[in-house]
Amino acid sequence: MPVKQASTRSPKDSVELPEDYSKNCVQLCGKVSGAPAEKELPSGDKVVEFRIVVGRASRDGVDTLDIAAWSSKTRRSALTLKPGQWVEIEGQIHRRFWQAPNGLASRWQVESEIITKI
């Protein structure tokens, strides 16, 4: 898709741009922090969830990120992972919502499309 330069003209004179430049792509490398767990949801869908620990590039510390594997291929791959194992995850960030006892709850997850042991 061609990209047009932003204009210095007023907003009413601005150049028309395509509506959507959004992109949701994540690539992470980290260590698996615990054993993956398979869940069956009330809808009947199955998901394998696990966490990875990723170091921060700009300062000391780490982040622990939730990973979800929904497709049968990524679920099978996820179930072979062991704690402490290095892994590369490619996917998208999603916010999951559910009804909790105290009301609506949510959390961010990376929905894996490709899981590679490294």
C-alpha positions, -999 to +999 in steps of 0.1 A: +000+000+000+015+034-010+023+058+018+015+095+014+034+122+033+015+141+059+005+175+049+014+208+066-020+222+055-049+226+079-070+194+087-098+204+064-073+206+035-055+173+045-047+146+020-070+116+020-052+085+035-063+049+037-084+043+068-063+016+085-025+016+090-028-007+121-006-037+124-006-063+152+025-085+149+046-097+178+079-116+178+093-127+212+122-148+223+122-159+259+123-188+284+092-208+293+085-201+330+062-230+338+046-261+324+020-253+297-016-261+307-045-271+284-080-257+292-114-264+277-135-233+278-173-233+284-177-228+246-160-261+240-129-244+225-095-257+237-065-235+244-030-242+258-017-213+280+019-208+292+042-179+301+075-168+289+101-145+306+116-119+283+145-096+292+142-059+287+166-043+262+166-007+277+171-014+314+175-042+339+146-065+346+123-089+328+087-092+318+065-123+321+041-126+292+010-148+289+009-169+257-021-186+243-021-214+217-055-219+200-049-238+168-044-276+170-009-272+156+002-245+181-015-264+210+005-295+201+037-275+199+030-257+232+024-289+251+059-301+243+076-271+259+094-275+292+101-249+319+135-231+313+134-239+275+141-210+251+113-204+226+104-179+199+068-169+196+052-151+166+017-139+169-006-111+178-016-093+211-052-098+221-072-087+251-094-115+266-126-108+285-146-130+308-172-128+335-155-131+369-174-133+403-168-096+408-177-085+373-161-083+339-124-092+339-097-090+312-061-096+305-037-092+276-022-123+259-001-130+229-020-154+206+007-176+191+007-184+154+041-200+153+060-216+182+097-224+176+121-240+201+155-223+200 
